Amino acid sequence: MKLLSIDYIPGCEIEAIGIAKGTVVSSKNIGKDIGASFKGLVGGELAGYTEMLVEARQIATKRMVDEAEAMGADAVINIRYGSSQIMSSAAEVIAYGTAVKIKE
């Protein structure tokens, strides 16, 4: 499965199938939240949250690919990511793009 952030596949003719998406809501445990609160006082990267968002993007991407494969796609183009805070310690991450079939 090709995954591209551009809206075409160089050298290929494609047929759009539809929108493929994957979403996940993630949170860290209370211990990580407390650690992040202290880190927020002194400044710097909140590594626990960075790790959480990296994992969430990977899960959302996998779910998007699974949906695209179920649609019969060969690739997903114009991939985008979005995130939003659901509660103080939980975030939603969504991956979406256009599922396409590569014409022979």
Backbone as ProteinMPNN parsed JSONL, in Angstrom:
{"seq_chain_A": "MKLLSIDYIPGCEIEAIGIAKGTVVSSKNIGKDIGASFKGLVGGELAGYTEMLVEARQIATKRMVDEAEAMGADAVINIRYGSSQIMSSAAEVIAYGTAVKIKE", "coords_chain_A": {"N_chain_A": [[0.863, -1.183, 0.0], [0.727, 2.06, -1.02], [1.467, 5.126, 0.524], [0.888, 8.463, 0.433], [1.494, 11.971, 0.776], [0.974, 13.733, -1.186], [-1.217, 14.711, -3.923], [-1.346, 12.923, -6.03], [-0.003, 10.099, -7.85], [3.147, 9.843, -8.908], [3.714, 9.295, -12.335], [1.622, 7.502, -12.639], [-1.705, 6.534, -13.509], [-4.689, 7.105, -11.835], [-7.637, 6.007, -10.05], [-10.086, 7.39, -8.099], [-11.443, 6.054, -5.14], [-12.636, 6.547, -2.661], [-12.944, 8.168, 0.586], [-10.612, 7.261, 2.984], [-10.22, 6.526, 6.39], [-8.868, 6.685, 9.702], [-9.09, 6.477, 13.188], [-8.264, 7.266, 16.586], [-8.515, 7.41, 20.13], [-6.504, 8.44, 22.667], [-4.898, 8.173, 25.887], [-2.777, 8.998, 28.667], [-1.485, 7.282, 31.566], [-2.24, 7.969, 35.068], [0.114, 8.375, 36.518], [1.957, 9.223, 34.553], [0.666, 11.575, 33.86], [0.924, 13.106, 36.195], [3.711, 13.341, 36.299], [4.084, 14.811, 33.943], [2.817, 17.17, 34.663], [4.562, 18.228, 36.591], [6.807, 18.572, 34.964], [5.821, 20.488, 33.274], [5.975, 22.723, 34.883], [8.672, 23.425, 34.961], [9.398, 23.535, 32.342], [10.166, 22.396, 28.97], [10.267, 19.423, 26.869], [7.429, 17.319, 26.893], [7.821, 14.293, 27.157], [6.361, 11.906, 27.553], [3.834, 12.525, 26.561], [4.489, 13.137, 23.932], [5.333, 10.621, 23.064], [2.886, 9.263, 23.365], [1.322, 10.535, 21.384], [2.74, 9.908, 19.053], [2.431, 7.114, 19.005], [-0.372, 7.051, 18.794], [-0.752, 8.243, 16.255], [0.408, 6.258, 14.677], [-1.349, 4.105, 15.115], [-3.764, 5.219, 14.142], [-3.025, 5.586, 11.464], [-2.631, 2.918, 10.665], [-5.267, 1.945, 10.92], [-6.517, 3.513, 8.977], [-5.237, 2.538, 6.67], [-6.117, -0.137, 6.777], [-8.862, 0.276, 6.324], [-8.769, 1.367, 3.75], [-7.689, -0.812, 2.321], [-9.813, -2.608, 2.618], [-11.595, -1.374, 0.957], [-10.541, -1.95, -1.451], [-8.363, -0.545, -2.373], [-5.21, 0.519, -3.797], [-3.521, 2.418, -2.925], [-3.188, 5.285, -0.748], [-3.729, 8.618, -1.061], [-2.897, 12.121, -0.628], [-2.76, 12.322, 2.181], [-3.661, 13.281, 5.429], [-3.373, 14.479, 8.811], [-5.042, 14.936, 11.895], [-5.724, 16.342, 15.116], [-7.289, 16.465, 18.319], [-8.212, 17.678, 21.527], [-9.81, 15.667, 23.822], [-10.428, 15.346, 26.525], [-8.836, 16.57, 29.519], [-6.607, 14.884, 29.644], [-6.649, 13.284, 27.402], [-6.478, 12.589, 23.928], [-7.693, 12.83, 20.594], [-6.705, 11.36, 17.59], [-6.718, 11.579, 14.129], [-6.345, 10.052, 10.989], [-6.507, 10.583, 7.552], [-7.34, 10.221, 4.079], [-7.382, 10.032, 0.453], [-8.515, 7.123, -0.902], [-7.248, 5.179, -3.494], [-7.271, 3.468, -6.643], [-4.803, 2.049, -8.626], [-4.482, 2.413, -12.027], [-3.853, 0.063, -14.558]], "CA_chain_A": [[0.0, 0.0, 0.0], [1.467, 3.324, -1.072], [0.906, 6.206, 1.325], [1.502, 9.701, -0.038], [0.844, 13.209, 1.2], [0.666, 14.507, -2.389], [-2.53, 14.319, -4.432], [-1.226, 12.087, -7.218], [1.1, 9.147, -7.796], [3.962, 10.162, -10.083], [3.793, 8.301, -13.397], [0.503, 6.549, -12.604], [-3.078, 7.0, -13.636], [-5.41, 6.57, -10.679], [-9.09, 6.162, -9.937], [-10.461, 7.611, -6.699], [-12.457, 5.135, -4.623], [-13.348, 7.226, -1.577], [-12.129, 8.622, 1.715], [-10.233, 6.264, 3.98], [-9.88, 7.221, 7.628], [-8.616, 5.901, 10.896], [-9.102, 7.366, 14.339], [-7.987, 6.662, 17.891], [-8.484, 8.313, 21.273], [-5.481, 7.926, 23.574], [-4.599, 8.921, 27.108], [-1.68, 8.475, 29.472], [-1.932, 6.931, 32.915], [-2.186, 9.051, 36.055], [1.519, 8.612, 36.858], [2.539, 10.044, 33.481], [0.037, 12.897, 33.96], [1.546, 13.826, 37.312], [5.059, 13.676, 35.84], [3.97, 15.883, 32.946], [2.466, 18.398, 35.381], [5.803, 18.766, 37.162], [7.654, 19.007, 33.84], [5.226, 21.729, 32.797], [6.405, 23.818, 35.755], [10.048, 23.818, 34.667], [9.547, 23.678, 30.899], [10.789, 21.298, 28.237], [9.391, 18.488, 26.161], [6.661, 16.351, 27.663], [8.139, 13.091, 26.384], [5.273, 10.939, 27.651], [2.773, 12.921, 25.633], [5.027, 12.975, 22.583], [5.252, 9.178, 22.802], [1.472, 8.913, 23.21], [0.835, 11.015, 20.093], [3.397, 9.109, 18.009], [1.719, 5.829, 18.98], [-1.736, 7.289, 18.302], [-0.666, 8.435, 14.801], [0.668, 4.949, 14.068], [-2.599, 3.337, 15.169], [-4.709, 5.85, 13.212], [-2.566, 5.281, 10.108], [-2.927, 1.493, 10.413], [-6.715, 1.819, 10.727], [-6.809, 4.108, 7.672], [-4.774, 1.566, 5.668], [-7.051, -1.275, 6.818], [-10.106, 0.694, 5.668], [-8.469, 1.496, 2.32], [-7.57, -2.171, 1.781], [-11.166, -3.164, 2.555], [-12.247, -0.72, -0.182], [-9.879, -2.413, -2.666], [-7.403, 0.475, -2.816], [-3.784, 0.217, -3.924], [-2.774, 3.513, -2.312], [-3.939, 6.392, -0.152], [-3.031, 9.854, -1.392], [-3.34, 13.339, 0.05], [-2.948, 11.953, 3.582], [-3.624, 14.357, 6.42], [-3.577, 14.097, 10.202], [-5.633, 15.951, 12.747], [-5.84, 15.927, 16.51], [-8.077, 17.349, 19.168], [-8.262, 17.282, 22.927], [-11.125, 15.154, 24.211], [-10.475, 15.768, 27.92], [-7.534, 17.132, 29.878], [-5.495, 13.946, 29.444], [-6.933, 12.395, 26.273], [-6.482, 13.253, 22.625], [-8.101, 12.061, 19.418], [-5.877, 11.544, 16.397], [-7.347, 11.024, 12.939], [-5.58, 10.02, 9.733], [-7.456, 10.426, 6.451], [-6.842, 10.5, 2.746], [-8.179, 9.496, -0.647], [-8.173, 5.77, -1.314], [-7.243, 5.127, -4.953], [-6.879, 2.266, -7.385], [-3.854, 2.392, -9.674], [-4.906, 1.813, -13.295], [-2.757, -0.62, -15.259]], "C_chain_A": [[0.896, 1.227, 0.0], [0.719, 4.361, -0.248], [1.638, 7.483, 0.951], [0.747, 10.916, 0.48], [0.561, 14.137, 0.014], [-0.631, 13.965, -2.996], [-2.483, 13.554, -5.756], [-0.112, 11.076, -6.962], [1.919, 9.374, -9.054], [4.027, 8.994, -11.07], [2.649, 7.309, -13.447], [-0.823, 7.259, -12.851], [-3.866, 6.329, -12.519], [-6.905, 6.815, -10.798], [-9.421, 6.297, -8.457], [-11.583, 6.654, -6.308], [-13.296, 5.822, -3.547], [-12.391, 7.656, -0.489], [-11.884, 7.449, 2.654], [-9.811, 7.026, 5.23], [-9.622, 6.227, 8.743], [-8.538, 6.859, 12.057], [-8.819, 6.577, 15.613], [-8.054, 7.763, 18.943], [-7.537, 7.688, 22.287], [-5.352, 8.799, 24.806], [-3.411, 8.262, 27.794], [-2.217, 8.156, 30.855], [-1.682, 8.08, 33.892], [-0.75, 9.374, 36.452], [2.2, 9.493, 35.835], [1.957, 11.46, 33.523], [0.682, 13.729, 35.063], [2.963, 14.258, 36.929], [5.046, 14.825, 34.848], [3.623, 17.212, 33.617], [3.701, 19.041, 35.983], [6.721, 19.295, 36.065], [7.135, 20.331, 33.282], [5.637, 22.938, 33.629], [7.789, 24.333, 35.381], [10.307, 24.004, 33.176], [10.246, 22.487, 30.273], [9.762, 20.391, 27.601], [8.694, 17.552, 27.139], [6.738, 15.024, 26.924], [7.028, 12.05, 26.425], [4.141, 11.246, 26.691], [3.231, 12.826, 24.179], [4.926, 11.512, 22.17], [3.815, 8.746, 22.555], [0.966, 9.326, 21.827], [1.473, 10.273, 18.926], [2.689, 7.762, 17.873], [0.312, 5.989, 18.411], [-1.735, 7.505, 16.791], [-0.433, 7.107, 14.094], [-0.597, 4.099, 14.037], [-3.608, 3.898, 14.17], [-4.322, 5.551, 11.765], [-2.883, 3.847, 9.749], [-4.42, 1.297, 10.152], [-7.146, 2.411, 9.39], [-6.424, 3.137, 6.554], [-5.712, 0.368, 5.621], [-8.357, -0.935, 6.105], [-9.904, 0.808, 4.166], [-8.355, 0.126, 1.661], [-8.941, -2.827, 1.641], [-11.957, -2.579, 1.385], [-11.643, -1.184, -1.507], [-8.841, -1.451, -3.207], [-5.989, -0.09, -2.909], [-2.934, 1.253, -3.198], [-3.747, 4.467, -1.626], [-3.105, 7.64, -0.413], [-3.628, 11.024, -0.609], [-3.626, 13.089, 1.533], [-2.771, 13.172, 4.476], [-3.85, 13.759, 7.809], [-4.213, 15.258, 10.934], [-5.664, 15.437, 14.17], [-6.682, 16.941, 17.259], [-8.067, 16.79, 20.584], [-9.679, 16.847, 23.259], [-11.421, 15.526, 25.66], [-9.065, 16.197, 28.296], [-6.37, 16.184, 29.615], [-5.729, 12.974, 28.29], [-7.006, 13.196, 24.982], [-6.962, 12.29, 21.559], [-7.12, 12.388, 18.305], [-6.606, 10.875, 15.246], [-6.375, 11.114, 11.769], [-6.608, 9.818, 8.632], [-6.802, 10.79, 5.133], [-7.758, 9.89, 1.712], [-7.66, 8.122, -1.031], [-8.287, 5.712, -2.835], [-6.833, 3.754, -5.456], [-5.935, 2.716, -8.488], [-4.284, 1.656, -10.927], [-3.675, 1.227, -13.98], [-2.543, -0.033, -16.634]], "O_chain_A": [[1.716, 1.415, 0.898], [-0.506, 4.46, -0.315], [2.852, 7.587, 1.124], [-0.478, 10.896, 0.608], [-0.026, 15.205, 0.189], [-1.088, 12.884, -2.625], [-3.457, 13.539, -6.508], [0.628, 11.184, -5.984], [1.434, 9.125, -10.158], [4.347, 7.865, -10.7], [2.699, 6.358, -14.227], [-1.028, 8.408, -12.46], [-3.726, 5.129, -12.284], [-7.367, 7.69, -11.529], [-9.081, 5.427, -7.656], [-12.547, 6.469, -7.051], [-14.52, 5.691, -3.528], [-11.175, 7.523, -0.626], [-12.809, 6.746, 3.062], [-9.128, 8.046, 5.144], [-10.094, 5.09, 8.721], [-7.977, 7.947, 11.927], [-9.099, 5.381, 15.701], [-7.694, 8.91, 18.677], [-7.735, 6.552, 22.716], [-5.65, 9.993, 24.781], [-3.087, 7.104, 27.526], [-3.252, 8.675, 31.272], [-0.991, 9.045, 33.564], [-0.43, 10.537, 36.698], [2.94, 10.409, 36.194], [2.665, 12.431, 33.256], [0.951, 14.916, 34.879], [3.369, 15.39, 37.194], [5.898, 15.711, 34.905], [4.089, 18.265, 33.182], [3.875, 20.257, 35.9], [7.34, 20.347, 36.223], [7.916, 21.188, 32.868], [5.643, 24.061, 33.125], [8.056, 25.531, 35.47], [11.33, 24.57, 32.791], [10.846, 21.669, 30.97], [8.556, 20.565, 27.771], [9.301, 17.06, 28.09], [5.837, 14.672, 26.163], [6.779, 11.379, 25.424], [3.562, 10.346, 26.084], [2.445, 12.475, 23.299], [4.488, 11.2, 21.062], [3.546, 7.959, 21.647], [0.262, 8.56, 21.17], [0.816, 10.035, 17.913], [2.385, 7.322, 16.764], [-0.142, 5.151, 17.631], [-2.626, 7.005, 16.104], [-1.007, 6.856, 13.034], [-0.88, 3.444, 13.034], [-4.238, 3.14, 13.433], [-5.19, 5.292, 10.932], [-3.355, 3.577, 8.645], [-4.791, 0.552, 9.246], [-8.041, 1.876, 8.737], [-7.186, 2.937, 5.608], [-6.065, -0.095, 4.537], [-8.898, -1.759, 5.368], [-10.765, 0.395, 3.389], [-8.869, -0.076, 0.561], [-9.201, -3.522, 0.659], [-12.882, -3.215, 0.879], [-12.165, -0.854, -2.572], [-8.474, -1.531, -4.38], [-5.623, -1.033, -2.207], [-1.769, 1.003, -2.891], [-4.951, 4.458, -1.884], [-1.934, 7.713, -0.039], [-4.704, 10.925, -0.019], [-4.614, 13.586, 2.073], [-1.857, 13.977, 4.296], [-4.436, 12.686, 7.958], [-3.951, 16.421, 10.628], [-5.633, 14.228, 14.4], [-6.772, 18.11, 16.883], [-7.93, 15.585, 20.796], [-10.636, 17.578, 23.004], [-12.523, 15.967, 25.985], [-8.178, 16.184, 27.442], [-5.25, 16.641, 29.384], [-5.066, 11.939, 28.215], [-7.52, 14.314, 24.944], [-6.679, 11.093, 21.607], [-6.751, 13.545, 18.104], [-7.06, 9.738, 15.368], [-5.681, 12.114, 11.588], [-7.491, 8.97, 8.761], [-5.844, 11.561, 5.08], [-8.787, 9.303, 2.046], [-6.507, 7.973, -1.435], [-9.291, 6.14, -3.405], [-6.142, 2.995, -4.776], [-6.236, 3.667, -9.209], [-4.438, 0.434, -10.917], [-2.6, 1.826, -13.977], [-1.662, -0.483, -17.367]]}, "name": "protein", "num_of_chains": 1, "seq": "MKLLSIDYIPGCEIEAIGIAKGTVVSSKNIGKDIGASFKGLVGGELAGYTEMLVEARQIATKRMVDEAEAMGADAVINIRYGSSQIMSSAAEVIAYGTAVKIKE"}
